Amino acid sequence: MYPVPFNPRKYAAARWTECGRVYPTLDCWGFVRAVLRECAGVDVDSFSDSTAKSMPKKFNLAVCDFEEIRSNIPNHAVVCFFTPAGALCHVGIVENGRVWQLDKKRGLISDPIKNFLRPSVKFFLHKELK
């Protein structure tokens, strides 16, 4: 459990904006970053100069701050979606057995974690949260 509970209602008003890092204009990484900072006190790189095209490469450089989790996915794990070629294409966050993500077209959405247990999805936990 976070020191500060995750409040999905707050993020329901967020608007997806490429490279958005300040609420209420966020992209998927901005959303994950805001939740980790607000709820868990963990500050991760903003990649503020990143575009959707450059973000996968930059995340690969920062992945050393995270540890991959293969079972018993805890709250505040970061969900990473990969293309068949292995490139990062989207991120979200786990809370109470659900994956929360800020979608470009639909805004804040959540689905059961079981929908994401497949090879193209990996879960990571920031090392400060272990």
N, C-alpha and C positions, 0 to 999 in steps of 0.2 A: 504494500500500500504506500502511496506517496505520502510525504509529510503534509502536503496540501492536496486534497482530493481533486481529481480531474473533473472538470465541469464542462461537459459537452455543450451545454446551452450557451456558454460564452463563445465558443468557436462556431456555433451555428450561424452567426452573423458575419463570419470571415468571408472575404471574397478572394477567389483564386486569382493571383496576379503573378506572372512569371517573374522570378527573382524576388518575390515579396517576402520581406523579413520582419516587417513591423505590423502587428495586429492593428486593424482588421484586414490588411492586404497581405496575404500569405500565399506561397505555393506549398507543395507537399512538404519540402524540407523545412520551410519557414514554420509550418504547423508543428512538425515533430520537434523542432528546436524550441519553439515557444512553450510547448507542453513540458519538455524536459527541464527547461529553465524555471518555469513557474511552479511546477508541481514537485520536482525532485531536486531543485537547486543545482542542476548540472548545466554548465554552459558549454555548448559545442560550437565548432566553427560555423560561421554563418554562410560561408561561400558566397558572400554578397556580390561578387563580380561574376558569378556563374550563370550560365544560361542552361536551358534544358539539355543542350547538346554537350556542354562541358562538365556538367554536374557529375556524371558517372566517373569520370577520370579523377576529379577532385575528391569524391567520396572514397575511392579506392586508396588515396593517399592518407585519408583520415581514419580508415577502418582500424588502424592500430589502437585507437581509443575504445574500441568495442570488442566484445568476445562473442563468437557465434554460439547460439544455443540450439541444440538439436532435439530436446524433449523438455517437458514440463515448462512451457513458455510462461514466464512470469509477467505481471503487470509491468508497465513501462519499458517493455522490450520494443526495439525498433524493427519494423517489418520492412524488408527490402524485396522488391519485385524485380526480376531479371528477365531480359529477353532470351529467346532460345540461344542466341549467340553469347550470352553471359554478361551483357551490359546492363547496368542498373537503369531502371526506367521509372521507378516510383517508390515512395516510402510512406509508411503510416506508423501507428503506434498501437500497442496492445493495452487494453484496460478491461478488467472484469470479463475475460474470455471472449472479447470482441476486438476486431481490428478497426480502428478509427482512421480515416484518411480524408484529406481535403482533395476533392476531385475537381478537375477543371470545369466540368459541365454541371455536376450535381451538387457541388458544395461539400459540406461535411456529411459523410456517410459512415455507417458502421455495419459490419457483418460478423457472424460467428467465426471464431478463429478456425474452426474445422474446415471452413471453405478455402483456407489458405495453406493447408498442409499438403504441399506438392513440391516437386523438385525445383520449380522456378521461383520459389519464395523461400527466403532465409530470414531468420530471426537473430537479432543481435542485442546484447545488453551492454550499456556503457560500463566501463570498468569501475567507475566511482559508485555504481549502484549494486555491486556484488556484495 
